[in-house]
């Protein structure tokens, strides 16, 4: 494995670290080579440890699930949709196509960080929050995730918009602006227009009994 940081010394005698990824250089503020070397090793070990832990976890998971290294969140979405029927399936398919979900669609589960989910939630809506929770819980329930991406209590709270009934004024505006509403106002005792199909009972009318 290639080390991320390298050590070099400038003409002043001060040792520096250079990040091989972004080429940024950082002064170690020391002319002692032994001390600078210790800092170099500490910095490289700090960056290697997460990668090593990830490889160890992946090795254990692959022993029980060969697809763990390849499974993406899009695969999880597809698996969930296959278990749904009717209108519920249609809702899940719409959620899969939401633009915020593109941020995690091709991210592999084993490499998912909390930042992936937080960015998706920030770009999405209440619907994104609800469906991402379901997606996350489904992956955990299937043992496709070794640990939760976001702890349960750390999920952003869902805030639904306030719901209310229409007011009397709003109802009058609706009926006034509609053709049926205008007909109801011009024809006393009648709400429907004359040519509107009337409901007829399926049973025969009761004959009148004369005295």
C-alpha positions in Angstrom: 0.0 0.0 0.0 1.4 3.4 -1.0 1.9 5.8 1.8 0.0 9.0 1.6 2.6 11.4 3.1 6.2 11.8 2.3 9.0 13.7 4.2 11.4 16.2 2.8 13.6 19.0 4.1 14.0 22.5 2.7 17.2 24.6 2.6 16.3 26.2 5.9 16.7 22.7 7.5 13.0 22.5 8.5 11.2 19.2 7.7 7.9 19.2 5.7 5.2 16.7 4.9 3.7 16.5 1.5 0.2 15.0 0.9 0.5 12.8 -2.2 -3.2 13.2 -3.0 -3.6 17.0 -3.1 0.1 18.0 -3.1 -0.4 20.2 0.0 2.7 20.8 2.1 2.8 21.2 5.8 5.7 22.4 8.0 6.7 20.1 10.9 8.5 23.0 12.5 11.5 20.9 13.4 15.0 20.3 12.2 15.4 17.0 14.1 15.2 14.2 11.5 14.2 11.5 14.1 11.4 13.7 15.4 10.2 14.4 11.9 10.3 10.7 11.0 8.1 9.9 14.0 5.6 12.5 12.9 5.6 11.1 9.3 5.0 7.5 10.6 2.2 8.7 12.9 0.5 10.6 10.1 0.7 7.7 7.7 -0.6 5.2 10.3 -3.5 7.5 11.0 -4.6 7.5 7.4 -3.9 3.7 6.9 -5.9 2.5 9.9 -9.4 3.2 8.6 -8.5 1.6 5.3 -7.1 -1.5 7.1 -10.2 -1.7 9.3 -12.4 -1.5 6.2 -10.5 -4.3 4.5 -10.8 -6.5 7.6 -14.5 -5.9 7.9 -14.9 -6.6 4.2 -13.1 -9.9 4.5 -15.3 -11.1 7.3 -18.5 -10.0 5.5 -17.5 -11.6 2.2 -17.1 -14.9 4.0 -20.9 -14.9 4.6 -22.0 -12.7 1.7 -19.9 -12.7 -1.5 -21.8 -9.7 -2.9 -20.9 -7.4 0.0 -18.0 -5.7 -1.9 -20.3 -4.9 -4.9 -23.7 -4.2 -3.5 -24.8 -0.6 -4.0 -27.8 1.4 -2.7 -29.4 1.1 -6.0 -29.3 -2.7 -5.5 -31.0 -2.3 -2.2 -33.7 -0.1 -3.8 -34.4 -2.7 -6.4 -34.6 -5.5 -3.8 -37.2 -3.4 -1.8 -39.3 -2.7 -4.8 -39.5 -6.4 -5.8 -41.3 -7.0 -2.5 -44.0 -4.4 -3.0 -47.2 -4.5 -4.9 -49.7 -2.1 -6.3 -49.7 1.6 -5.2 -47.0 0.9 -2.6 -44.7 -0.3 -5.4 -45.4 2.8 -7.4 -44.4 5.0 -4.5 -41.1 3.2 -4.0 -40.4 3.4 -7.7 -41.0 7.2 -7.7 -38.7 7.5 -4.6 -36.0 5.6 -6.4 -36.1 8.1 -9.3 -35.8 11.2 -7.0 -32.9 13.4 -7.8 -31.4 13.5 -4.3 -31.1 9.7 -4.4 -28.6 10.0 -7.2 -26.0 11.0 -4.5 -26.0 7.4 -3.1 -27.3 5.3 -6.0 -23.9 3.9 -7.0 -22.3 4.1 -3.5 -21.3 0.7 -2.2 -22.8 -0.2 1.2 -19.5 -1.2 2.7 -18.0 2.2 1.8 -21.0 4.4 2.9 -20.2 7.2 5.3 -22.7 9.3 7.3 -21.8 12.2 5.1 -23.3 10.4 2.1 -26.7 10.2 3.8 -26.5 13.7 5.3 -25.8 15.2 1.9 -28.8 13.3 0.4 -31.1 14.4 3.2 -30.0 18.0 2.9 -30.7 18.0 -0.9 -34.1 16.2 -0.5 -37.5 16.7 1.0 -39.6 15.0 3.7 -40.2 12.2 1.2 -36.4 11.7 0.9 -36.0 11.4 4.6 -38.8 8.9 5.0 -37.7 6.6 2.1 -34.0 6.8 3.0 -34.9 5.6 6.5 -36.8 2.7 5.1 -33.9 1.9 2.7 -31.4 2.0 5.6 -33.5 -0.2 7.9 -34.1 -2.7 5.1 -30.3 -3.0 4.5 -29.7 -3.5 8.3 -32.5 -6.1 8.5 -31.0 -8.0 5.6 -27.6 -7.9 7.4 -26.1 -6.1 4.4 -24.7 -3.4 6.7 -22.4 -4.2 9.6 -23.4 -1.1 11.5 -25.9 1.7 11.1 -24.8 4.5 8.8 -26.5 7.0 11.0 -27.5 6.1 14.6 -31.3 6.1 15.1 -31.4 9.1 17.4 -29.1 11.1 15.1 -31.5 11.0 12.1 -32.9 14.5 11.3 -36.4 14.9 12.5 -39.2 14.8 10.0 -41.4 17.9 9.8 -44.6 17.6 7.9 -46.4 20.6 6.6 -49.5 21.8 8.5 -52.7 20.3 7.2 -56.1 22.1 7.5 -59.6 22.1 6.1 -60.6 24.8 3.6 -62.4 27.8 5.0 -65.9 28.9 4.1 -64.5 31.7 2.0 -62.3 29.3 0.0 -65.2 27.0 -0.5 -67.4 29.8 -1.9 -64.6 30.9 -4.2 -64.3 27.4 -5.6 -68.0 27.0 -6.2 -68.3 30.5 -7.6 -65.5 29.9 -10.2 -66.7 26.5 -11.3 -69.4 26.0 -14.0 -71.4 23.8 -11.6 -71.2 26.5 -8.9 -72.4 29.2 -11.3 -75.4 27.0 -12.4 -76.3 26.3 -8.8 -76.5 30.0 -8.1 -78.6 30.8 -11.2 -81.0 27.8 -10.7 -82.9 28.0 -7.4 -83.1 24.7 -5.6 -80.7 23.0 -8.0 -77.0 22.4 -7.6 -76.4 20.3 -10.7 -76.9 21.6 -14.3 -80.0 20.3 -16.1 -78.0 18.1 -18.5 -75.9 16.5 -15.7 -76.6 12.7 -15.5 -78.9 11.9 -12.6 -78.6 8.9 -10.3 -81.3 6.4 -10.6 -81.9 3.6 -8.0 -81.5 0.1 -9.4 -84.8 -1.1 -7.9 -88.2 -0.5 -9.4 -90.2 2.4 -8.1 -92.8 1.5 -5.4 -96.3 1.7 -6.9 -98.6 4.2 -5.3 -101.6 2.8 -3.4 -104.8 4.7 -4.1 -107.7 4.7 -1.6 
